[in-house]
Amino acid sequence: MQALDSVQGHILISTDIENEIERLQNELKPLRVVKFFEENFKIEHAKLVTKEAYISESQTKYIIIAAVEFTTVAQNSLLKLLEEPPKNIEFIIISPTKSNLLPTVRSRLPILKTERSHERGVLDMNLAKIDYKEIFSFLKEHARVSKNDAKTLVEEIYFRATVVDRLILSQRQLDNFDKAYRLLDLNARPQSVFALLLMSFTGERG
């Protein structure tokens, strides 16, 4: 279980939404947790979230936004709030699929996949300092992974970059992560996808 002071806003990808909400409510006690769970999250629900977010709090309050589907209008209306949340407010978005969420929403918060959250292995590489030798070694080690395993590795690279190494990703890097999933769905070679992602970290330095 995460220590309370390390829990921050994030996106959870899980098909078991109700259990995730219950788990979070138990984990985050005694802090206040307000949930918005809808089959289809619409603009009227986004307005309620915004109203709740601006109720001042002396301690951290977690607002859970969970839905099977999210309308584009509702997501767009929350962008500024997600980027600049009021004091002591943390957002946790729960969706059954990553593709439900706009790239602009996904770029605001780190993405975690709950099925692996308790066994997540942190990649043994510092993306702020990664060099070509490390990239070559990674590509060689993961030359024959399956499509699903490749997608998991992409998530772990993102987790390493944003949560562990605390890097602020450039727009090009964010676009590359979106592109990586599309390429893997089109059966691109995982090595090529990993190279696209990892090489972008060497290119951002200097």
C-alpha positions as CSV (number, residue, x, y, z in Angstrom):
1,M,0.0,0.0,0.0
2,Q,1.2,3.5,-0.8
3,A,2.0,5.9,2.0
4,L,-0.5,8.6,2.1
5,D,2.0,11.4,1.6
6,S,3.1,9.8,-1.6
7,V,-0.3,9.4,-3.2
8,Q,-0.8,11.9,-5.9
9,G,-3.3,12.5,-8.7
10,H,-3.2,10.0,-11.4
11,I,-5.2,8.0,-14.0
12,L,-6.1,4.4,-13.2
13,I,-6.9,2.0,-16.1
14,S,-9.1,-0.7,-14.7
15,T,-12.2,-2.6,-15.7
16,D,-13.2,-3.2,-12.1
17,I,-14.1,0.4,-11.3
18,E,-16.3,-0.2,-8.2
19,N,-13.6,-2.2,-6.5
20,E,-11.0,0.4,-7.3
21,I,-13.1,3.1,-5.8
22,E,-13.6,1.1,-2.6
23,R,-9.9,0.3,-2.4
24,L,-9.0,4.0,-2.8
25,Q,-11.5,5.1,-0.2
26,N,-10.0,2.6,2.3
27,E,-6.4,3.5,1.4
28,L,-6.9,7.2,1.6
29,K,-8.6,7.3,5.1
30,P,-8.9,9.5,7.0
31,L,-8.6,12.0,4.1
32,R,-11.8,13.0,2.4
33,V,-12.6,11.2,-0.8
34,V,-15.4,12.5,-3.1
35,K,-16.5,10.1,-5.9
36,F,-18.2,10.8,-9.2
37,F,-19.0,7.5,-10.8
38,E,-21.1,7.6,-14.0
39,E,-21.8,5.2,-16.9
40,N,-21.2,8.1,-19.3
41,F,-19.4,11.1,-17.9
42,K,-21.0,14.2,-19.4
43,I,-20.7,18.0,-19.2
44,E,-23.2,18.2,-16.3
45,H,-21.0,15.8,-14.3
46,A,-17.9,17.9,-15.1
47,K,-19.6,21.0,-13.7
48,L,-20.3,19.1,-10.4
49,V,-16.7,18.1,-10.2
50,T,-15.6,21.7,-10.8
51,K,-17.9,22.9,-8.1
52,E,-16.6,20.3,-5.6
53,A,-13.0,21.1,-6.5
54,Y,-13.4,24.8,-5.5
55,I,-14.8,24.0,-2.0
56,S,-11.7,24.9,0.1
57,E,-10.1,22.2,2.2
58,S,-7.5,22.4,4.9
59,Q,-6.2,18.9,4.1
60,T,-5.9,17.0,0.9
61,K,-9.2,16.0,-0.7
62,Y,-9.3,13.4,-3.4
63,I,-11.8,13.7,-6.2
64,I,-12.4,10.4,-8.0
65,I,-13.8,10.8,-11.5
66,A,-14.8,7.3,-12.8
67,A,-16.8,6.3,-15.8
68,V,-17.2,3.6,-18.4
69,E,-17.2,6.3,-21.1
70,F,-16.3,10.0,-21.1
71,T,-17.6,12.6,-23.5
72,T,-15.1,14.8,-25.3
73,V,-16.9,18.0,-24.2
74,A,-16.8,17.0,-20.5
75,Q,-13.1,16.1,-20.7
76,N,-12.2,19.4,-22.4
77,S,-14.1,21.4,-19.7
78,L,-11.8,19.8,-17.1
79,L,-8.4,20.4,-18.7
80,K,-7.6,23.7,-16.9
81,L,-8.8,22.2,-13.6
82,L,-6.6,19.2,-14.0
83,E,-3.6,21.3,-15.0
84,E,-4.0,23.8,-12.2
85,P,-6.0,22.1,-9.4
86,P,-7.1,24.2,-6.4
87,K,-5.0,24.0,-3.2
88,N,-5.2,20.5,-1.5
89,I,-7.1,18.9,-4.3
90,E,-5.9,15.8,-6.1
91,F,-7.8,14.1,-9.0
92,I,-7.9,10.4,-9.7
93,I,-9.5,9.4,-13.0
94,I,-10.6,5.8,-13.4
95,S,-11.4,4.5,-16.9
96,P,-11.6,0.9,-18.3
97,T,-9.4,1.8,-21.3
98,K,-6.8,4.4,-22.0
99,S,-8.3,5.2,-25.4
100,N,-11.4,6.6,-23.6
101,L,-9.4,9.6,-22.6
102,L,-8.2,12.5,-24.7
103,P,-4.4,12.8,-25.2
104,T,-4.7,16.2,-23.5
105,V,-6.2,14.6,-20.4
106,R,-3.7,11.8,-20.4
107,S,-0.8,14.3,-20.5
108,R,-2.0,16.0,-17.3
109,L,-1.6,13.0,-15.0
110,P,0.5,9.8,-14.8
111,I,-1.2,6.7,-16.0
112,L,-1.2,3.5,-13.8
113,K,-2.6,0.1,-14.7
114,T,-4.1,-1.3,-11.6
115,E,-3.8,-4.9,-12.6
116,R,-0.1,-4.5,-12.3
117,S,0.1,-1.8,-9.7
118,H,1.1,-4.2,-6.8
119,E,3.8,-5.9,-8.8
120,R,5.0,-3.1,-11.0
121,G,8.7,-3.4,-11.6
122,V,10.5,-0.1,-11.9
123,L,12.8,-0.2,-15.0
124,D,16.4,-0.1,-14.0
125,M,17.3,3.0,-16.0
126,N,17.4,6.7,-15.3
127,L,15.7,8.3,-18.3
128,A,17.2,11.7,-17.4
129,K,20.7,10.3,-18.0
130,I,20.1,7.4,-20.4
131,D,22.8,6.8,-23.0
132,Y,23.0,4.9,-26.3
133,K,24.6,1.9,-24.7
134,E,21.7,1.5,-22.3
135,I,19.2,1.9,-25.1
136,F,20.9,-0.8,-27.2
137,S,21.0,-3.1,-24.2
138,F,17.3,-2.6,-23.5
139,L,16.4,-3.2,-27.2
140,K,18.4,-6.4,-27.3
141,E,16.9,-7.7,-24.0
142,H,13.3,-7.1,-25.2
143,A,13.8,-8.1,-28.9
144,R,11.1,-10.8,-28.9
145,V,8.4,-9.6,-26.6
146,S,4.7,-10.0,-27.4
147,K,2.4,-7.1,-28.4
148,N,0.8,-7.1,-24.9
149,D,4.1,-7.2,-23.1
150,A,5.4,-4.4,-25.3
151,K,2.4,-2.2,-24.3
152,T,3.2,-3.0,-20.7
153,L,6.8,-1.9,-21.2
154,V,5.6,1.3,-22.8
155,E,3.5,2.0,-19.7
156,E,6.5,1.2,-17.5
157,I,8.8,3.6,-19.5
158,Y,6.1,6.3,-19.0
159,F,5.8,5.5,-15.2
160,R,9.6,5.6,-14.9
161,A,9.8,8.9,-16.7
162,T,7.0,10.7,-15.0
163,V,6.8,9.2,-11.5
164,V,10.2,7.9,-10.7
165,D,12.5,10.3,-12.6
166,R,9.9,13.1,-12.3
167,L,10.6,14.4,-15.8
168,I,8.4,17.0,-17.4
169,L,7.8,15.5,-20.8
170,S,7.9,17.6,-23.9
171,Q,5.0,17.7,-26.4
172,R,7.1,15.5,-28.7
173,Q,7.7,12.9,-26.1
174,L,4.0,12.9,-25.1
175,D,3.1,12.5,-28.8
176,N,5.6,9.6,-29.1
177,F,3.9,7.7,-26.2
178,D,0.5,8.1,-28.0
179,K,2.1,7.0,-31.2
180,A,3.7,4.0,-29.5
181,Y,0.4,2.4,-28.7
182,R,-1.0,3.0,-32.2
183,L,2.1,1.5,-33.7
184,L,1.9,-1.6,-31.5
185,D,-1.8,-2.0,-32.5
186,L,-0.7,-2.0,-36.1
187,N,1.8,-4.8,-35.3
188,A,4.9,-2.6,-35.6
189,R,8.2,-4.2,-34.3
190,P,8.4,-3.6,-30.5
191,Q,12.1,-2.8,-30.9
192,S,11.3,0.1,-33.3
193,V,8.7,1.5,-30.9
194,F,11.0,1.3,-27.9
195,A,13.8,3.0,-29.9
196,L,11.4,5.8,-30.8
197,L,10.6,6.4,-27.1
198,L,14.0,6.0,-25.6
199,M,15.9,8.0,-28.2
200,S,13.6,11.0,-27.5
201,F,15.1,11.2,-24.0
202,T,18.6,11.5,-25.4
203,G,17.4,14.2,-27.8
204,E,15.8,16.4,-25.1
205,R,19.2,17.0,-23.3
206,G,21.8,19.4,-24.2
